[in-house]
Amino acid sequence: MAINLQILQAALIGYQIERDRITRAMAGLEAQLKGGKAPASSGPSRATAAEKPKRRMSAAARKRIAAAQKKRWAAYHKSQKAQA
């Protein structure tokens, strides 16, 4: 049975990436156990998203934002009509 060298190389690369990901996760857990900060990772961490409280916006703030956006769109459409 012939084993394709490229498949073995791809598998090795995949396992190395997985090992690195696991090593970073373990380092982050160890840092948390010691009370320190987790090391910076290449992407967003799911653990930090669970720790942060969800930001809620008041109804008044939503109304202000909506009014400002409507004002911007009205100015944009007005400038588009002026150009035409």
N, C-alpha and C positions, 0 to 999 in steps of 0.2 A: 504494500500500500504506500503510495508516494505521498509524502507530506509536503504541502506547499509552503515554502520558506516565507513568502510574503504574509501568509495567514498567521504563521507563528510570530513574525515580527510585529504585526498589528496587534495580536493578542498580548504580547509582552508590553507594548506601549500602553495599551488599555489598562493592564494590571498595574503598571507603574503610576499612571494617572490616578487610578483608584486608591493605590497605596498612599500617594501624596495627599489626596483629599481626606483620607482617614487619619493620617498623621496630623493634618491641620485641625481636624475636628477634635482629636484627642488633646492636642496642645491647648485648644480653647477651653475644653472641659477642665484640664489641669489648672489653667490660669483662674478659672472661675472658682475652683475649689480652694485655691490659695488666696482668693480675694482680690486678685488683680484683674486687669482687663484682658480680654481675649485678643490674640494677635490679629492684625489686619488681614482680611481675606480678599480674594480677588473679586468676590461678588457679595450681594447682600446676604446677611445672615438671617436665617429664619428664627433663631433664638431671640435676637434683639427685637424683631417685629412683635413677638409675643409679649415681651417685657414692657414695651412702650404702651402707654394708655392711648386709646383712640381719641383723636381730637374731634370734638363736636363743634359745629357752627350754629350760632343762634339764628333764629328766623329773621331777625333784623339784619344781621350780617349777610345772610343769603339775599335778602331784598336789596341791600345796598350794592352787592356785587352784580346782581341781575340788572339793576337800573344802570350801573356804570357800563355794563356790556351792551345794553340796548342803546345807550348814548353813543358808544364807540361805533356800533354797527350803523346807526343813523348817520353819523358823520361820514363813515366810509361810503355808504350808498349815495349820500348827497354829493360827495366828491366824484363818484363814478358818473353821476348824471351830468355834472358840470363838465366833465371831460368829453362826454359823448356829444 
